[in-house]
Amino acid sequence: MTFYFLNQTSITEFILLGFRTLPELQIFLFLLFLVIYMATMAGNILIMVLIVFDCCLHTPMYFFLGNLSCLETCYTSTILPSMLTTLLSGDRTISFSGCLTQYYFFTSMVATECLLLSVMSYDRYLAICNPMHYAAHMSGRSCLQFIGCSWLGGFLGNSITTLSISQLTFCGPNDIDHFFCDLIPLINLSCNDTHLMEMLAFTLILIFSLLPFLLTLMSYICIIATILRIPSTTGRQKAFSTCSSHLTVVTIFYGTLLIVYMFPTTNALSDFKKVLSVFYTVLTPLVNPLIYSLRNKEVKEALRKACRKCRFGQC
Ligand SMILES: *[C@@H]1O[C@H](CO)[C@@H](O)[C@H](O)[C@H]1NC(C)=O
């Protein structure tokens, strides 16, 4: 009881409702997400190892890709393991501090990912549209600065919302209609006036998602315009296919994020938003290594080299 008075909070745990499906489907969902989680971890760790150990891949573009993979292994690990345990055990409760921790790490990493993806598109823009100035603008030092600022920005920005949520009072009910602790369901459960918080969250979404999205879009438009001027047809086709696949995954990532956080949640929309959330929480980290790295000629070559070395027992 003392705890309640001290904390001004009468709720110490939440219940994550997750997907409203038949109980028989839970085991299917568990297996599906388990396979996705293992594939995500394997793909991203493989890329990190290749990039760190292969000297041919020590260029800014691959440093960004390696750091993206590193971010994505952490990113999925904030959501999927707890989701898998819930699906398997059926225990849907999560403590208030557990919920807040999950919220903090996940949202900070989403923001970092948004910033990093836009930095990566800027890197490609410089390399393709402005090759004369590439070396001057993208030195090892500025590469490190871009990466550092992405992490710092993501984590600092979300400290503000996390601190504000920790000050909210929750008086029940404590059911979160989602599969992880997210901002909007949490705000909806609070019995304080959350007007200011909603404004703050909206501003952060603008800064960390909409702005990077527009920058990314602009970079890709310049890149595509440059590619279309390449005289050889085969070179043009290849560059275009690479670019359009990047643009597709980036648009799905930012697009689902923006729809989920910028549109008000009505009852009819809440299930749809849950499905959209699967895209940026689970599917983006799964497909990014495939789209960005494993399609790449140099990465394929590095992989082949590594396999050859292993076969001859040199590792
Ligand atoms: C991340 O970037 C830094 C500097 O740009 C680089 O030294 C490091 O190897 C990268 N990490 C990975 C896993 O690629």
The ligand as a MOL file (V3000), in Angstrom:
LIG
                    3D

  0  0  0     0  0            999 V3000
M  V30 BEGIN CTAB
M  V30 COUNTS 14 14 0 0 0
M  V30 BEGIN ATOM
M  V30 1 C 29.9490 1.6250 -37.1360 0
M  V30 2 O 30.6230 2.7810 -37.6180 0
M  V30 3 C 31.9470 2.9430 -37.1420 0
M  V30 4 C 32.5360 4.2590 -37.6080 0
M  V30 5 O 31.9400 4.8390 -38.6580 0
M  V30 6 C 32.8030 1.7770 -37.6070 0
M  V30 7 O 34.1280 1.9220 -37.1450 0
M  V30 8 C 32.1990 0.4810 -37.0990 0
M  V30 9 O 32.9260 -0.6100 -37.5890 0
M  V30 10 C 30.7460 0.3760 -37.5330 0
M  V30 11 N 30.1600 -0.8180 -36.9300 0
M  V30 12 C 29.8140 -1.8930 -37.6340 0
M  V30 13 C 29.2590 -3.0250 -36.8820 0
M  V30 14 O 29.9220 -1.9260 -38.8360 0
M  V30 END ATOM
M  V30 BEGIN BOND
M  V30 1 1 1 2
M  V30 2 1 1 10
M  V30 3 1 2 3
M  V30 4 1 3 4
M  V30 5 1 3 6
M  V30 6 1 4 5
M  V30 7 1 6 7
M  V30 8 1 6 8
M  V30 9 1 8 9
M  V30 10 1 8 10
M  V30 11 1 10 11
M  V30 12 1 11 12
M  V30 13 1 12 13
M  V30 14 2 12 14
M  V30 END BOND
M  V30 END CTAB
M  END
